[in-house]
Amino acid sequence: MGQVISPFAGADMDYSIGFEYISDTSAHTGRFYKLVALADAVIASAVVQNATGNSFTSVPLNAGDDIEGVFTSVTLASGKVVAYKI
């Protein structure tokens, strides 16, 4: 795969950076641009850069759903997700 233009600050994104598979309830830190639910999941909490509004807690995702942003920490209450790295 080649470079893809990122929707985040005009930076190029190299998909060879990889992903982190999350299937536990521990906090996972890093820089992730997309979370994809492999099974029904609930995000217990997440830290999202440049987000406004309510706290990002108790967010349900159905299997196959994805959500994009700049996540620096993700903690699941349940389920399985893949967090794609920036």
Buried (B, 14 or more C-beta within 10 A) or exposed (E): EEEEEEEBEEEEBBEEEEBBEBBEEEBBEBBBBBBBBBEBBBBBBBBBEEEEEEEBEEBEBEEEBEBEBBBBBBBBBEBBBBBBBB
